[in-house]
Amino acid sequence: MARGRDAHQARVAATAALGRTLSRRARNRCELCNSKTSLAVVEIAPLPEEPDPEQAVIVCSRCAALLSGRREEPATLRFLEETIWAEIAIVQIAVVRLVRGLAAERIDWAERVLEGLYLDPEVEERV
């Protein structure tokens, strides 16, 4: 029991240590909505054995909740239309997953965004 807890705590600490690298990459802003408040590192599935900045994003608490499945009024998520074109692969992967979820709910703007979206084959494979 304690080993599992210790392993989890070590993972949390290693993930948090990515913060400096990710903050630099994102210029101290949420990589999804551009907010500057309460940023945290979130790993994007599938999780690598060791925390990796190429598998993580730095996001505000609102976007972290979105990534963990919290639902929000689709009209307030229109910022994803722009973010879906992110040059950083893991950011694009996270946004495409969110927008696909909205499109599955028949949200008009999300369906239109996906119609015009071209993804690099490597990114498409990971989405």
C-alpha positions as CSV (number, residue, x, y, z in Angstrom):
1,M,0.0,0.0,0.0
2,A,2.7,2.5,1.0
3,R,4.8,1.6,-2.1
4,G,1.9,2.6,-4.4
5,R,1.4,5.8,-2.5
6,D,5.1,6.5,-2.7
7,A,5.2,5.8,-6.4
8,H,2.2,8.1,-7.0
9,Q,3.9,10.9,-4.9
10,A,7.1,10.5,-6.9
11,R,5.1,10.7,-10.2
12,V,3.3,13.8,-9.0
13,A,6.7,15.4,-8.1
14,A,8.3,14.5,-11.4
15,T,5.3,15.8,-13.3
16,A,5.4,19.1,-11.4
17,A,9.1,19.4,-12.1
18,L,8.1,19.7,-15.8
19,G,6.5,23.0,-14.9
20,R,9.5,25.2,-15.6
21,T,10.1,23.6,-19.1
22,L,6.4,23.9,-20.0
23,S,6.1,27.4,-18.7
24,R,9.0,28.5,-20.9
25,R,7.4,26.7,-23.9
26,A,4.0,28.4,-23.2
27,R,5.4,31.7,-22.2
28,N,3.7,31.4,-18.8
29,R,0.2,31.1,-20.3
30,C,-2.3,28.3,-20.5
31,E,-1.5,26.4,-23.6
32,L,-5.3,26.0,-24.4
33,C,-6.9,29.4,-23.6
34,N,-3.9,31.7,-23.0
35,S,-4.9,32.5,-19.4
36,K,-2.2,33.5,-17.0
37,T,-3.8,32.3,-13.8
38,S,-3.2,29.2,-11.7
39,L,-1.2,27.1,-14.2
40,A,-0.6,23.4,-13.6
41,V,1.0,20.6,-15.5
42,V,-1.4,18.0,-16.9
43,E,-0.2,14.8,-18.6
44,I,-2.0,13.7,-21.7
45,A,-2.8,10.0,-22.1
46,P,-1.3,7.5,-22.9
47,L,1.1,8.3,-20.1
48,P,4.8,7.4,-20.6
49,E,6.6,5.5,-18.0
50,E,8.4,8.7,-16.9
51,P,6.9,12.2,-17.1
52,D,7.8,13.8,-20.4
53,P,7.3,17.4,-21.6
54,E,6.2,16.0,-25.0
55,Q,3.3,14.3,-23.3
56,A,2.2,17.1,-21.0
57,V,0.7,20.6,-21.2
58,I,0.6,23.5,-18.9
59,V,-3.0,24.7,-18.4
60,C,-5.1,26.9,-16.2
61,S,-7.5,25.3,-13.6
62,R,-10.5,25.7,-16.0
63,C,-8.7,23.9,-18.9
64,A,-7.3,21.2,-16.5
65,A,-10.9,20.5,-15.5
66,L,-12.0,20.3,-19.2
67,L,-9.2,17.8,-19.9
68,S,-10.3,15.7,-16.9
69,G,-13.9,15.5,-18.3
70,R,-15.7,18.5,-16.8
71,R,-18.5,19.7,-19.1
72,E,-18.9,23.4,-19.9
73,E,-21.2,25.4,-22.0
74,P,-19.9,24.9,-25.6
75,A,-20.2,28.6,-26.5
76,T,-17.6,29.4,-23.8
77,L,-15.1,27.0,-25.5
78,R,-14.9,28.8,-28.8
79,F,-11.2,29.5,-28.1
80,L,-10.5,25.9,-29.1
81,E,-11.3,26.9,-32.7
82,E,-8.0,28.8,-32.8
83,T,-6.0,26.5,-30.4
84,I,-6.7,23.5,-32.6
85,W,-4.0,24.8,-35.0
86,A,-1.3,24.7,-32.3
87,E,2.2,23.9,-33.5
88,I,3.0,21.8,-30.5
89,A,1.8,18.3,-31.1
90,I,0.6,17.4,-27.6
91,V,-1.4,20.7,-27.4
92,Q,-3.1,19.9,-30.7
93,I,-3.8,16.4,-29.6
94,A,-5.5,17.6,-26.4
95,V,-7.6,20.1,-28.3
96,V,-8.6,17.8,-31.0
97,R,-9.9,15.3,-28.4
98,L,-11.9,18.0,-26.8
99,V,-13.4,19.3,-30.1
100,R,-14.2,15.8,-31.2
101,G,-16.1,15.3,-28.0
102,L,-18.1,18.5,-28.7
103,A,-18.7,17.4,-32.4
104,A,-20.0,14.1,-31.1
105,E,-22.6,16.2,-29.2
106,R,-23.5,17.8,-32.5
107,I,-22.1,21.2,-31.6
108,D,-22.2,23.1,-34.9
109,W,-19.0,25.1,-34.6
110,A,-17.0,22.0,-33.5
111,E,-18.2,20.0,-36.5
112,R,-17.2,22.8,-38.8
113,V,-13.7,23.1,-37.3
114,L,-13.1,19.4,-37.7
115,E,-14.3,19.5,-41.4
116,G,-11.5,21.9,-42.3
117,L,-8.8,20.3,-40.1
118,Y,-5.8,18.6,-41.5
119,L,-3.7,16.7,-39.0
120,D,-0.1,15.5,-39.6
121,P,-0.3,11.6,-39.8
122,E,1.8,11.3,-36.6
123,V,-0.6,13.5,-34.7
124,E,-3.7,11.8,-36.2
125,E,-2.3,8.5,-35.0
126,R,-2.0,9.8,-31.4
127,V,-5.4,11.4,-31.3
